[in-house]
């Protein structure tokens, strides 16, 4: 047992300081304060003070922390040391007792984590990986709408198949794509919960070997949803009507048609504050529009060859500073997301702006002999080895320029140029 030290007063304890070596380096000091054998006050070079009860448990020397001074007074520290001593004499290890209490507290907390708690924590973690802020909103909206009413207040350790069925049964066959997306998100969240020891039983939201025995395959029952597209043969008449309309929306839609671009590439996305095409992206000399990577679905810079009509359209717009929007809203800001949709409704066209990309693809396949990779690159689709190889070489700018010139001709006059009478191959000479 440690030898008995002189009992210090509270005033003497306050005056205790850290130690200094012979070469002047400060280090922690352990001062016996008396009253209970083994009770020490540790003082660090920063001035922090804490109580330690040094004793022997089962033949092994142990240090038991009793708290910081002055939060724990000298008198309280002596009482805690005596209590620890008495437990040891009774065969109880105070350190193990404290650890067990801590484990019980953690277990109690883990057992009460609800699906709503886990969902919020998981999405906050996962959001760091999302390229588009809208992804977080989509996760939150779908789960809040379909999962939270059934699972929100349920501890994740208790979630089983009946809970999942309560979420999916009403929507599996009527909103199959949404239902499968919600299922996958619940599966991810419950899997994350298992990693964090919030639950230990099987994941009831997994598909393979579990829910595939409960529901028909989503691939076999979901309704294929495509963006409404205008038939190829209707494009010339549509463009004639569009040319007669004034206003920024009409010109933005015309530009979108001539470049076969996506809506957010042209007018941006007001919901997340992402701008559309700006003047600094247009190179009038080379007749090229360079779309930044952060506005492309592929996450890569995309160069768009501009036809004469597209260049003239841009020159007809009100010029601005390099970072000004070419197609802006009433206040010079990003247009609303229904900017082009509202125009199409006024024109009584039951189609979407995005659908014109499908129309362009149909035209390229049916009315030209260009290699498929040329139109795929025009649409910024990087989805095959051949396409990726083409991008690596030259992006086929000049072949795409020929294609888009013929598309321009068709849009305004309903004719495709003679150049398409022979195949334009990826590696061949210019047609």
Secondary structure as the mmCIF struct_conf table of DSSP 4:
data_model
#
loop_
_struct_conf.conf_type_id
_struct_conf.id
_struct_conf.beg_label_comp_id
_struct_conf.beg_label_asym_id
_struct_conf.beg_label_seq_id
_struct_conf.end_label_comp_id
_struct_conf.end_label_asym_id
_struct_conf.end_label_seq_id
HELX_LH_PP_P HELX_LH_PP_P1 UNK A 2 UNK A 9
HELX_RH_AL_P HELX_RH_AL_P1 UNK A 10 UNK A 15
STRN STRN1 UNK A 19 UNK A 20
TURN_TY1_P TURN_TY1_P1 UNK A 22 UNK A 23
BEND BEND1 UNK A 24 UNK A 24
STRN STRN2 UNK A 26 UNK A 27
STRN STRN3 UNK A 29 UNK A 32
BEND BEND2 UNK A 34 UNK A 36
TURN_TY1_P TURN_TY1_P2 UNK A 37 UNK A 38
STRN STRN4 UNK A 39 UNK A 43
TURN_TY1_P TURN_TY1_P3 UNK A 45 UNK A 46
STRN STRN5 UNK A 49 UNK A 57
TURN_TY1_P TURN_TY1_P4 UNK A 58 UNK A 59
STRN STRN6 UNK A 60 UNK A 69
TURN_TY1_P TURN_TY1_P5 UNK A 70 UNK A 71
BEND BEND3 UNK A 72 UNK A 72
HELX_RH_AL_P HELX_RH_AL_P2 UNK A 74 UNK A 89
TURN_TY1_P TURN_TY1_P6 UNK A 90 UNK A 91
HELX_RH_AL_P HELX_RH_AL_P3 UNK A 94 UNK A 111
TURN_TY1_P TURN_TY1_P7 UNK A 112 UNK A 112
STRN STRN7 UNK A 114 UNK A 114
HELX_RH_AL_P HELX_RH_AL_P4 UNK A 115 UNK A 126
HELX_RH_3T_P HELX_RH_3T_P1 UNK A 127 UNK A 129
BEND BEND4 UNK A 131 UNK A 132
HELX_RH_AL_P HELX_RH_AL_P5 UNK A 133 UNK A 146
TURN_TY1_P TURN_TY1_P8 UNK A 147 UNK A 147
HELX_RH_AL_P HELX_RH_AL_P6 UNK A 148 UNK A 151
TURN_TY1_P TURN_TY1_P9 UNK A 152 UNK A 153
BEND BEND5 UNK A 154 UNK A 154
STRN STRN8 UNK A 155 UNK A 155
HELX_RH_3T_P HELX_RH_3T_P2 UNK A 156 UNK A 158
HELX_RH_AL_P HELX_RH_AL_P7 UNK A 161 UNK A 168
TURN_TY1_P TURN_TY1_P10 UNK A 169 UNK A 174
BEND BEND6 UNK A 175 UNK A 175
HELX_RH_AL_P HELX_RH_AL_P8 UNK A 176 UNK A 195
TURN_TY1_P TURN_TY1_P11 UNK A 196 UNK A 197
BEND BEND7 UNK A 198 UNK A 198
BEND BEND8 UNK A 201 UNK A 201
TURN_TY1_P TURN_TY1_P12 UNK A 204 UNK A 205
TURN_TY1_P TURN_TY1_P13 UNK A 207 UNK A 210
HELX_RH_3T_P HELX_RH_3T_P3 UNK A 211 UNK A 213
TURN_TY1_P TURN_TY1_P14 UNK A 214 UNK A 214
BEND BEND9 UNK A 215 UNK A 215
HELX_RH_AL_P HELX_RH_AL_P9 UNK A 218 UNK A 221
BEND BEND10 UNK A 222 UNK A 222
HELX_LH_PP_P HELX_LH_PP_P2 UNK A 223 UNK A 224
HELX_RH_3T_P HELX_RH_3T_P4 UNK A 232 UNK A 234
HELX_RH_AL_P HELX_RH_AL_P10 UNK A 235 UNK A 243
TURN_TY1_P TURN_TY1_P15 UNK A 244 UNK A 244
BEND BEND11 UNK A 247 UNK A 247
HELX_RH_AL_P HELX_RH_AL_P11 UNK A 248 UNK A 259
TURN_TY1_P TURN_TY1_P16 UNK A 260 UNK A 260
HELX_RH_AL_P HELX_RH_AL_P12 UNK A 263 UNK A 266
TURN_TY1_P TURN_TY1_P17 UNK A 267 UNK A 267
STRN STRN9 UNK A 268 UNK A 269
HELX_RH_3T_P HELX_RH_3T_P5 UNK A 270 UNK A 272
TURN_TY1_P TURN_TY1_P18 UNK A 273 UNK A 273
STRN STRN10 UNK A 274 UNK A 275
STRN STRN11 UNK A 278 UNK A 278
HELX_RH_3T_P HELX_RH_3T_P6 UNK A 279 UNK A 281
STRN STRN12 UNK A 282 UNK A 283
TURN_TY1_P TURN_TY1_P19 UNK A 284 UNK A 287
STRN STRN13 UNK A 288 UNK A 291
HELX_RH_3T_P HELX_RH_3T_P7 UNK A 293 UNK A 295
BEND BEND12 UNK A 296 UNK A 296
TURN_TY1_P TURN_TY1_P20 UNK A 297 UNK A 298
BEND BEND13 UNK A 299 UNK A 300
STRN STRN14 UNK A 302 UNK A 305
HELX_LH_PP_P HELX_LH_PP_P3 UNK A 306 UNK A 307
HELX_RH_AL_P HELX_RH_AL_P13 UNK A 308 UNK A 315
TURN_TY1_P TURN_TY1_P21 UNK A 316 UNK A 316
BEND BEND14 UNK A 317 UNK A 317
HELX_LH_PP_P HELX_LH_PP_P4 UNK A 318 UNK A 319
TURN_TY1_P TURN_TY1_P22 UNK A 322 UNK A 323
BEND BEND15 UNK A 324 UNK A 324
STRN STRN15 UNK A 325 UNK A 325
BEND BEND16 UNK A 326 UNK A 327
TURN_TY1_P TURN_TY1_P23 UNK A 330 UNK A 331
BEND BEND17 UNK A 332 UNK A 333
HELX_LH_PP_P HELX_LH_PP_P5 UNK A 334 UNK A 336
TURN_TY1_P TURN_TY1_P24 UNK A 337 UNK A 338
HELX_RH_AL_P HELX_RH_AL_P14 UNK A 339 UNK A 346
TURN_TY1_P TURN_TY1_P25 UNK A 347 UNK A 348
BEND BEND18 UNK A 353 UNK A 353
TURN_TY1_P TURN_TY1_P26 UNK A 354 UNK A 354
HELX_RH_AL_P HELX_RH_AL_P15 UNK A 355 UNK A 367
STRN STRN16 UNK A 370 UNK A 370
HELX_RH_AL_P HELX_RH_AL_P16 UNK A 372 UNK A 378
TURN_TY1_P TURN_TY1_P27 UNK A 379 UNK A 380
BEND BEND19 UNK A 384 UNK A 384
HELX_RH_AL_P HELX_RH_AL_P17 UNK A 385 UNK A 393
TURN_TY1_P TURN_TY1_P28 UNK A 394 UNK A 396
HELX_RH_AL_P HELX_RH_AL_P18 UNK A 397 UNK A 413
BEND BEND20 UNK A 414 UNK A 414
HELX_RH_3T_P HELX_RH_3T_P8 UNK A 418 UNK A 421
BEND BEND21 UNK A 422 UNK A 422
STRN STRN17 UNK A 424 UNK A 424
BEND BEND22 UNK A 426 UNK A 428
#
